[in-house]
């Protein structure tokens, strides 16, 4: 059983890694789903044990957030907000600032992959209206989505896993990682500005038409409806301990509420949910559960020593950043969680959340959000080359990792981080 589980785990992760290469006829969900089926088919887990291995709390949290994001998109919130932000960005530096701030803030409280999927086409079209090169702003958007999403449990899927597994509260998670996200976004702005300083020295934009008029002037009801959907959900996340409600239940409640009160047909909202991503999560839970049941994870993780403190902060940041370039940060997080769940305290959980997220900015294939931005921009006729992304990412990633390690080390030294 041990070798069966080890082989299935290895092949599954190899499949996930290969899918990050271009022109490969396999994807991450199919690799995870096949691995899960093999765990049951080859007798590593019974069918009932495979079902029990799925963490339905994480699935529920992700589903609820997806429903909220789909409704906000259908209501025109992202288009209207992006139009307003583009209207404010009257100079290259100001436009860069609003792109980073808007993407970072939205990615903190909504799933970052969905945020960039919706914002990228609008940024491209706004840059065309402003007659400026969209590539610097798209790179900034991709990296800001990763950095900003590190701030909260609901910012990205790996943080959801960490939040559910660790039991760290939403306000506590935000308190510890918001400084990392804010400082990281400031560093990102400086690096992108320096990398494209010749372009940013130009004067104010002279657009062909107003982005606000182009994208949302007539949608006067959009902000009010969107905030009525979004703000109560965010407040409930922060007050989850006071309310006595779990984060998955709050997310599902928000999802059910938006289905009932929005003007969008529920069937359209349900079609907009990324069910394939949920299948990917379920498959990976079964694969990891089978590997744990067979003792494979114990054999893999036993030689690794991670202790809370400065050493653990540094090691988890560096390992997460390196491995994120091979497999995505969600499989990485699932693999590391069994290692650190034995350790008391929150320092290793927070370090994993920061390292796995920030490490994804090094290359286009380092994070799913990067791939979404590049592929969506390509469909809009804008090419973001691997080399150009790497030129910025290889500066931003080490810089933000150092900033993160410094902030978390300071929080540890001051006793804020336990």
N, C-alpha and C positions, 0 to 999 in steps of 0.2 A: 504493500500500500504506500509506503514511504516513497519509493522510486516512481510509482505511478503519479502521485501527487506532485513530486518534484518536477517530473517531465512536463506535466500539464501546466504547472506554474511557469516554468521556463518558456514553453512554447507560447503561452498566452502573452507574456511580457515581451517576447520577441516579436509577436504579431503586432502588439501595440506600438513598439518601437519602429517597426518597418512601415506602418501606416503613416508615419510622419514624413516619409520620403515621397517625392512626387512620382506620379504614374505607377503607383502600386495598387493592384486591384484587390484591396482588402481594407477594411476600416476598423476603427477601435471597437465599436459595438459588436461587430461580428467576431472579432478575436476574443472578446470577453465572454460573449454568449456561447461560443463554441467551447471555450475552456470550462464554463459552468456545466454544460451538458456532459462533457467528458468526465468531470468529477463524479457525476451521478452514474453515468453509463458504465464506467470502469470500477464502480463500487467503492470509491473513496468516501463518498457521502451517500446516505439514503436520500430519497426525494424529500422526505419530511425534514431531515437535517439541513438540506440545501435551502429550503424555504426559511428555516429558522436562522440560517446564516445571513440572510438579507437584513440589513439595518433599515427597517421601515420608517424610523424616525427621520433619517437623512433623506430618504425618498420623499417623505411627506413634506419636509421643509423645502426641498427643491421644487416639488410640484406646486406648492402654494405660491412660491415666488414666481414661477413661470406663468401661472394664471394671472397674477397681478401685472407682470410685465407685458403680457399679450394684450390685456385690456388697455393699459396705458398707451401702447403702440397703436391699437385700433382707434382709440379716442384722439389720436393726433398729438399726444403730449410731447413725444420726442422730437417730432418735426417742428412743432411750435417753439419749444424750448431752444432747439438748435438754431432756429431762425433768429430768435431774440439775441442769442449769444453772438451769432455772426454779425448781427447789426451793431453790437457793441464793439466788436473787433475792427476798429477803423484803421489800425496800423498793424504791420506784421507782428510786432512784439505784443501788442494788446490782443490780437487774434490768437497767438500762441498761448497767452496766459488764460484766456477764456476757454480755449479748447481743453487745456490741462485741468483747470479747475472744474469745469462742467463734467468732463469725463471721470475725473477722480471722485467727485462727490456722488454722482449717479452710480458709479461702480461700487461705492461703499455700501449703498443701501438697496441696490438691485443686483442681479447676477451680472457680472462684468461681461461675459460673453454675449449676452443679449443686448447690453448697452452698446457695444461697439458694432454689433450687427445692424442696429437701427441708426446709429449716428454716422457711420462711415459714408453712406451715400449722400447724406445732407452736407457733410463737411466738404466732400468733393465738389458738389454743385455750388456750394457757397464760395469756395475758392475760385471756381470758374467765374462766378459773378463778380468777385473781387479782383479777377485777373491776376492771380498769384499761383505759384507752384504749390500743389496740395501735399507733396511728399513729406516735407518737414512736419506738417500738422497731423498727417496720418501716423507717422512714426511716434509723434508725441501722444496722440490719442491712444495707440496700442499700449504704450508703456505706462501712461497715466491710468489706464483701466486696470492694469495689474497692480500698480503701486497703490492706487486708491482702494482697490478691493481688499487689500490686506487689513484694512482698518476694522472690519466687522465680520461677524460670523456669517452673515448672509451675502457677503461681497463676492464670494466665489465658491465653487463646489468643495475644494479642499478645506476651506475654513469651516464649511458646514460639517464636514466629517470630524474635524478637530473639535469644534464647539460641542457637537453631540457626544463624542467619545470622552472628552475631558470634563464636561459638566461646568465649564467656565461660563459665567453669566454673560449676557449680551453687554451690559454696561461695563463690566470688568474687562472683557475682551477689547472693547472700544477704548477704554482708558489706557490700556497698555500699548495698543498698536496704532492708535490715531496719531501720536507724535511721529512714529516711523513713516506713516503715509504722508503726513504733511511735509516733513523734512525731505522725504524722497521726491515728492512732486516739485519742491523748490529746486532740488538738485537736477531733476530732469529738465526743468525750464532753462536752467543755466547751461546745461550741456547742449541741448538742442539749439539754443540761441548762439552759442559759440561755434557749433558745427556748421551752422548756416548763417553766420554773422554777415556775410556779404549780401545775402538776400534780405536780411532784416534791417539793413541800413537804408532801405528805400523809404520814401515818404508815405503819407496816408494813401489808402486805397481810393480809387475812383471807380466804384462799381457801375455796371451797366444799369442795374436797377436795385432797389432795396431788397436785401434778403428777407426782411420781415414782411414786406409786401408780397414777395414772391412765394413765401411758404406758409404764412399763417395769419395775415392781417384780418381775414374774415372769420377766423376761428375764435371769436371772443370768449366763448364759453369753455374753451379747453383748459386754461389754467385752473379755474375754479373746480371743474369736475375732477381733474387729475389730482389736485391737492386733497380733495375730499376722499379720494381713494388711497393716496399714498401716505399722507401725514399721520392719520390714525394708526396705520400699520407700524410705522417707524416708532411712534410713541409707545405702542403696545410692546414692541421689542425691548425698549429700554425699561419698561415697567413690568416685564414678564415675571420677575420674582415677587413684586408687590401684588400683582394680579393672580399669582398662583397658577399661571398658564405656561406650558412649555412652548419653546420657539416653533416646533413643527405645528402645534395646534393653532398658534397665532397665525402662521402662514396659511394653513388650510382654511381658517376662518376668513382671512382676508380674501383668499381665492374664491370661497363660496359667496362672500359678500359682493365682490366685483361682478360675479356672474349674474347676480340678481339685480344690481342697481345700475350697471352700465347700460348704454344704449346699443351695445354690440350683442348680436345673437349668441347665446351660449355655445351653440354648435361651432361657430366660427372661432370662438375662444379656445375650445377644446382641440380644434384642429391645429391651432397655433402652438400648442404645447410640444416641446421637444421630447416625444415619447422614446425616441431612439437613445437619447442621453440617459433617460431613466433605466432603459434596458441595459445600457453599458454599466451603470452603477450596480444594478442587481446582479449582472453576470460577474463583475469583479468581486462583489461580496461573497458569492458562492466559491469562486476560485481561491480567494484568501482564506475563507472558512475551511475549505478542503485541505489546503496546505497547512493550516494550523492544526486541524484534527489529526493529520498524519505525522505531525512533528517536524515538518519541513521548516517552518518558520523558526522553531526553536534551534534547529541546527544552523540556520543561516544567521540568526541574530545573536546567538550565544557568545561568539567571539568578540562582538562589539560591546564596548563599555561606554555608556553615556551617563554621566553624572550631572546633577543639577549644578549650575554655576557657570562661570565664564567659559570653562572648557566645553561644556555642553552647548552653550550659545554659539560658540565659534564653529564647532564641529557640525552641528545641524545646519547652520547657514551654508557652510561650504559644501557639504555632502548633498544637500537639497539642490543647490544651484547647479552642481555638476550633473547629477542624475536627471534633472529636469530637461537637459538637452537631449537625453536619450529616450526617456518615456515621459509622458505628460505628468504634471504635478499631482493629479488625482491618483493614479496608480502608485506613484511614489509615496504619497501620504498614507494610502492604505497599507503599504508594505512596512512603513516606519511606525505606525501607530502601535502594533503589538510590542515593539521594542520599548517605547517610552511610557506605555500605560502602567508599567510595573513601578515606575518612579514616582515618588511623592512630589507634590507641588505642581506649579503651572509653568515654570520657566522653560521646560523642554517643549511643551505644547505651543507656547507662544513663539519660541524660536523656530519650530517647524513651520508654523503658519507664515512667518515672515520670510524664512529662507526659501520655502517651496514656491512662494508667490513672486518674490523679487528676483529670484534666479531665472525666472522665465523670460526676462527681458533681454537676455544675451543674444539670442538668435530668433529668427522668424519661427522656427519649430520649437522654441523653448516654452511657448504657452499657446493654448488654443485661441485666445483672444488675438494674438499676433497673426495667426493664420487666417482668422476670420477677416481682420482688417485688410490684409494683403489680397485675399481672394475676392472680397467684396469690391475693393478699389479696382482690381483688374477687370471686373465686370463693368465698371464705370469708365474703363479706358485709361486708368492710371496704373503705371507699373512701379512697384516698390521693390527694388532688387535686394537679393539676399545680402550682397556686399554693402549696400548703403545702410540697410538696417543694422548689420553687424558693426559698422563703423561707429554708430551711435550707441548700440547696445553694449559693446565691449567697454565703453566708458561709464555708461549709466549703471550697469549691473554691479561691477565692483564698488562703485561709489555708494550706491544705495545699500549694498550689503554691509559695507563698513559703517555707514550711518546707522543702520539697523542694529548691528552688533554693539555699537557704541551706546545707543539709547537704551537697549535692553540690559547691557552691562551696568549702566548707571542706575536704571530702575532696580536691578538686583542689589547693587551696592547700597542703595538708599532704603532697601527693604520694601519698596513698592511692589516688586515682582518677587513672588515667593518660590 
